[in-house]
Amino acid sequence: MHRTPIGVLGASGYAGRELCALIAQHPRMSLAFATANEQRGKTVELNGGRTVTFIATDDAPLGDAELVFSAMPHGASKVWVEKSCAAGAKVVDLSSDLRVGNDDNIPYGLTELRRESVRGASVVANPGCYATAILLGLLPLLEGEHVERGATISVSAASGVTGAGLSARTDLLFGEVTENFRAYAAGNTHRHLNEMRAVLGELSCDADVLFTPHLLPVARGILATITVPLSHAIADPLALYRKRFAGEPFIEVVADLPELRHVNHRNVARITVMPVEQVRRPTLLVLSAIDNLMKGAAGQAMQNANLMLGFDETLGLPT
């Protein structure tokens, strides 16, 4: 069977390596090149035992790839997206450069919301990991106009340290992270808020999002706890979620509380919802768990790539 050549820019980071591993195991893809300037010439072992040798980004044969994943740093990726397109490749950009709220002209690859705009697109902006967990957790409420107008949706979400990337930082040393738990980007300043606000606006939701991320002393995974003031009581919110996500291969609506061990190394979002007791206004509590490197990055990017290339959406993805 013919295998489609795929390139990965910025392949030495956590998401980039995850992409290389997914491509190596994909039944319809082959890895054309993987770039990493600081590690050019280095051979590394991927999950599954296969190896990849990195080349310099400037040496990437962009024209050899039918599709390119850009896992380049925020701010640097857009230029390489343009170069890849000029060479004739489709592109999935994992940076924030082209996401809705930053660039509204590129399809936003939250697949369960924008599937038809992704299918056959030449460039897709992959959502941020936190935005993925939070927006998927909110979709049934946003689409049904259930959120109270003028309300504040409050989100407390915690991520494993791989979400901060592979760069050497003192605050990510083992001694700083282990046996510790801390907030960051406090005061509603996180990068992913732009795309969350933009999607709420597109869905005509008149509400603010108050988002506080936290760093967990684990490698991977995100758990988001979302408090949503309602315009009216919902008798069976779990049924609402099951109806909205019926047939979605990568969404699990469950009655029990999601845990990171339920989703890690899988391309799924595991979601539950319940009424909040002992408050004066009708309020729901939504809990959404994903693997930040899979459904929050490489896995979702592969979902988008499958659609862009005309493959089955689930091909090559662990569920």
C-alpha positions as CSV (number, residue, x, y, z in Angstrom):
1,M,0.0,0.0,0.0
2,H,1.2,3.5,-0.9
3,R,2.4,5.5,2.2
4,T,2.0,9.2,2.3
5,P,5.3,11.1,3.1
6,I,5.0,13.3,6.1
7,G,7.4,15.8,7.6
8,V,7.8,17.0,11.1
9,L,9.3,20.4,11.9
10,G,10.4,20.9,15.5
11,A,10.5,17.1,16.1
12,S,12.8,17.0,19.1
13,G,10.1,18.4,21.5
14,Y,7.7,16.3,23.4
15,A,4.8,16.8,20.9
16,G,7.2,16.4,17.9
17,R,8.5,13.1,19.1
18,E,5.0,11.9,19.8
19,L,4.1,12.8,16.2
20,C,7.1,10.9,14.8
21,A,6.0,7.8,16.8
22,L,2.4,8.1,15.5
23,I,3.7,8.4,11.9
24,A,5.9,5.4,12.4
25,Q,3.0,3.3,13.5
26,H,0.5,4.7,11.0
27,P,-0.6,2.3,8.3
28,R,-0.8,4.9,5.5
29,M,2.1,7.3,6.4
30,S,5.8,7.3,6.3
31,L,8.2,9.8,7.9
32,A,9.9,11.9,5.2
33,F,12.0,14.0,7.6
34,A,12.2,15.3,11.1
35,T,13.9,18.5,12.0
36,A,15.6,19.8,15.2
37,N,18.3,22.4,14.9
38,E,19.9,22.0,18.3
39,Q,19.8,18.2,18.0
40,R,20.5,17.9,14.2
41,G,22.4,14.7,13.5
42,K,21.2,13.0,16.7
43,T,19.4,9.7,16.5
44,V,16.7,9.1,19.2
45,E,14.5,6.1,20.0
46,L,10.7,6.7,19.8
47,N,7.9,5.0,21.6
48,G,7.6,1.6,20.1
49,G,11.4,1.1,19.6
50,R,11.8,2.8,16.2
51,T,14.5,5.5,15.7
52,V,14.6,8.8,14.0
53,T,17.6,11.0,13.0
54,F,17.0,14.8,13.1
55,I,18.2,17.2,10.4
56,A,18.5,21.0,10.5
57,T,15.3,22.8,9.8
58,D,16.9,24.7,6.9
59,D,17.8,21.4,5.3
60,A,14.2,20.0,5.4
61,P,13.1,18.8,1.9
62,L,9.6,20.4,2.3
63,G,8.7,19.4,-1.3
64,D,9.1,15.7,-0.5
65,A,6.2,15.8,2.0
66,E,2.5,15.7,1.2
67,L,1.7,17.0,4.7
68,V,3.9,18.7,7.3
69,F,3.3,19.0,11.0
70,S,4.9,22.1,12.4
71,A,5.7,21.8,16.1
72,M,8.0,24.8,15.9
73,P,7.9,27.3,18.8
74,H,5.2,29.9,19.1
75,G,6.2,32.9,17.0
76,A,8.5,31.0,14.7
77,S,6.1,28.5,13.3
78,K,4.1,30.8,10.9
79,V,7.1,31.4,8.6
80,W,7.6,27.6,8.2
81,V,3.9,27.0,7.6
82,E,4.2,29.5,4.7
83,K,7.3,27.8,3.4
84,S,5.7,24.4,3.6
85,C,2.6,25.6,1.7
86,A,4.8,27.2,-1.0
87,A,6.5,23.8,-1.4
88,G,3.1,22.2,-2.1
89,A,2.5,20.5,1.3
90,K,-0.6,20.7,3.5
91,V,0.2,21.8,7.1
92,V,-1.1,21.2,10.6
93,D,0.4,23.9,12.8
94,L,0.7,23.0,16.5
95,S,1.8,26.5,17.6
96,S,-0.5,29.3,18.7
97,D,0.4,31.4,15.7
98,L,-2.6,30.6,13.5
99,R,-5.2,29.7,16.0
100,V,-8.6,31.3,16.1
101,G,-8.3,34.5,18.2
102,N,-4.8,35.1,16.8
103,D,-5.6,34.4,13.1
104,D,-9.2,33.9,12.2
105,N,-8.6,32.9,8.5
106,I,-7.3,29.4,9.2
107,P,-9.6,26.5,10.1
108,Y,-9.4,25.7,13.8
109,G,-8.8,22.0,14.3
110,L,-11.0,21.2,17.2
111,T,-12.2,18.3,15.2
112,E,-15.4,17.6,17.1
113,L,-16.5,21.2,16.5
114,R,-15.0,22.0,13.1
115,R,-14.7,18.7,11.3
116,E,-16.1,19.8,8.0
117,S,-13.8,22.9,7.8
118,V,-10.8,20.6,8.5
119,R,-11.7,18.0,5.9
120,G,-9.7,18.7,2.8
121,A,-8.2,22.0,4.2
122,S,-4.6,23.0,3.2
123,V,-3.7,24.5,6.6
124,V,-5.2,23.7,10.0
125,A,-4.4,25.3,13.3
126,N,-4.2,22.7,16.0
127,P,-5.8,23.8,19.3
128,G,-3.9,24.3,22.5
129,C,-4.0,21.5,25.1
130,Y,-5.9,23.4,27.8
131,A,-8.3,24.8,25.2
132,T,-9.0,21.3,23.9
133,A,-9.9,20.0,27.4
134,I,-12.0,23.0,28.3
135,L,-13.8,23.6,25.0
136,L,-14.8,20.0,24.6
137,G,-16.1,20.1,28.2
138,L,-18.2,23.1,27.4
139,L,-19.5,22.4,23.8
140,P,-22.9,20.9,24.7
141,L,-23.6,23.9,26.9
142,L,-22.3,26.5,24.5
143,E,-24.2,25.1,21.5
144,G,-27.5,24.8,23.4
145,E,-27.3,28.4,24.8
146,H,-27.5,27.0,28.3
147,V,-24.9,29.3,29.9
148,E,-26.2,32.3,31.8
149,R,-25.7,35.6,29.9
150,G,-22.9,37.7,31.4
151,A,-21.8,34.9,33.6
152,T,-18.2,33.9,34.5
153,I,-17.2,30.4,33.6
154,S,-14.5,29.4,36.2
155,V,-11.8,26.9,35.2
156,S,-9.2,25.4,37.3
157,A,-7.0,23.0,35.3
158,A,-3.8,21.2,36.1
159,S,-1.2,19.8,33.6
160,G,1.8,17.6,33.6
161,V,5.2,19.1,33.1
162,T,5.5,18.0,29.5
163,G,3.0,20.8,28.7
164,A,5.7,23.3,29.3
165,G,8.0,21.9,26.6
166,L,11.4,20.3,26.5
167,S,13.5,23.5,27.0
168,A,15.8,23.6,30.1
169,R,14.2,25.7,32.8
170,T,15.1,26.0,36.5
171,D,11.4,26.0,37.6
172,L,10.9,22.6,35.8
173,L,13.8,20.8,37.5
174,F,12.8,17.6,39.4
175,G,13.6,19.2,42.7
176,E,11.2,22.1,42.0
177,V,8.3,20.1,40.6
178,T,8.2,16.9,42.7
179,E,6.1,16.9,45.9
180,N,4.8,20.3,44.8
181,F,1.7,21.9,43.2
182,R,1.5,25.4,42.0
183,A,-0.5,27.8,39.9
184,Y,1.0,29.8,37.0
185,A,-0.2,32.4,34.5
186,A,-2.5,33.6,37.3
187,G,-4.8,36.6,36.8
188,N,-6.3,35.3,33.5
189,T,-3.2,35.7,31.4
190,H,-2.7,32.3,29.8
191,R,-2.0,32.1,26.0
192,H,-4.9,29.7,25.4
193,L,-7.5,32.1,26.6
194,N,-7.5,33.9,23.1
195,E,-8.8,30.8,21.3
196,M,-11.3,29.9,24.1
197,R,-12.8,33.4,24.0
198,A,-13.0,33.3,20.2
199,V,-14.9,30.0,20.2
200,L,-17.3,31.3,22.8
201,G,-17.9,34.4,20.6
202,E,-18.5,32.2,17.5
203,L,-21.1,30.2,19.4
204,S,-22.8,33.4,20.7
205,C,-22.0,32.7,24.3
206,D,-22.0,36.0,26.3
207,A,-19.8,34.8,29.2
208,D,-16.3,35.4,30.6
209,V,-13.8,32.7,31.2
210,L,-11.7,32.8,34.3
211,F,-8.9,30.3,33.8
212,T,-6.2,29.4,36.3
213,P,-3.7,26.7,35.2
214,H,-1.6,24.6,37.6
215,L,1.5,22.5,37.3
216,L,1.2,18.9,38.4
217,P,4.2,16.8,39.5
218,V,3.5,14.2,36.8
219,A,4.8,13.9,33.2
220,R,1.6,14.1,31.2
221,G,-2.2,14.7,31.4
222,I,-4.6,17.5,32.0
223,L,-7.6,17.6,34.3
224,A,-9.9,20.6,34.0
225,T,-12.6,21.4,36.6
226,I,-15.1,23.8,35.0
227,T,-17.9,25.6,36.9
228,V,-20.7,26.9,34.7
229,P,-23.6,29.2,35.8
230,L,-26.7,28.2,33.8
231,S,-29.6,30.2,32.4
232,H,-31.9,27.5,33.5
233,A,-31.8,24.1,35.3
234,I,-31.0,21.0,33.1
235,A,-32.8,17.9,34.3
236,D,-30.3,15.4,33.0
237,P,-27.0,17.1,31.9
238,L,-25.3,13.7,31.4
239,A,-27.9,12.8,28.8
240,L,-27.3,16.2,27.0
241,Y,-23.6,15.3,26.8
242,R,-24.2,11.8,25.6
243,K,-26.5,13.0,22.9
244,R,-24.0,15.7,21.7
245,F,-21.1,13.3,21.6
246,A,-22.9,10.2,20.3
247,G,-20.7,8.6,17.7
248,E,-17.6,10.7,18.5
249,P,-14.8,8.1,18.5
250,F,-12.5,10.1,20.8
251,I,-15.0,11.4,23.4
252,E,-16.0,9.4,26.4
253,V,-18.9,10.7,28.4
254,V,-18.9,8.9,31.8
255,A,-20.8,9.0,35.1
256,D,-17.7,8.6,37.2
257,L,-15.0,11.2,37.8
258,P,-12.3,11.2,35.1
259,E,-8.7,10.5,36.1
260,L,-5.5,11.0,34.3
261,R,-4.8,7.3,34.2
262,H,-8.0,6.8,32.2
263,V,-6.7,9.0,29.3
264,N,-2.9,9.0,29.3
265,H,-1.3,7.6,26.1
266,R,-4.8,7.7,24.5
267,N,-6.3,10.2,22.0
268,V,-9.5,10.7,24.0
269,A,-11.3,13.3,26.1
270,R,-13.0,11.8,29.1
271,I,-15.8,14.0,30.4
272,T,-18.4,14.0,33.1
273,V,-21.0,16.7,34.2
274,M,-23.2,17.1,37.3
275,P,-25.4,19.6,39.0
276,V,-23.8,21.6,41.8
277,E,-25.7,21.4,45.1
278,Q,-26.3,24.0,47.8
279,V,-25.9,27.1,45.5
280,R,-28.6,29.7,44.8
281,R,-28.3,29.7,41.0
282,P,-28.5,26.6,38.7
283,T,-24.8,25.6,38.2
284,L,-23.1,22.7,36.5
285,L,-19.7,21.2,37.3
286,V,-17.8,19.7,34.3
287,L,-14.7,17.6,34.6
288,S,-12.6,17.0,31.5
289,A,-9.4,14.9,31.3
290,I,-7.0,14.5,28.3
291,D,-3.5,13.5,27.6
292,N,-1.8,16.8,26.8
293,L,0.6,15.2,24.3
294,M,-2.1,13.1,22.6
295,K,-5.6,14.6,22.4
296,G,-4.0,17.9,23.5
297,A,-1.3,18.0,20.8
298,A,0.0,15.2,18.6
299,G,-3.1,12.9,18.6
300,Q,-5.5,15.7,17.7
301,A,-3.0,16.9,15.0
302,M,-3.1,13.4,13.6
303,Q,-6.9,13.4,13.7
304,N,-6.8,16.6,11.6
305,A,-4.2,15.2,9.2
306,N,-6.2,12.1,8.6
307,L,-9.2,14.3,7.6
308,M,-7.1,16.6,5.5
309,L,-5.6,13.6,3.5
310,G,-9.0,11.8,3.1
311,F,-8.2,9.0,5.5
312,D,-10.4,7.6,8.2
313,E,-10.2,10.0,11.1
314,T,-9.3,7.2,13.6
315,L,-6.5,5.8,11.5
316,G,-3.3,5.2,13.5
317,L,-4.6,6.6,16.7
318,P,-4.7,4.9,20.1
319,T,-8.2,4.9,21.7
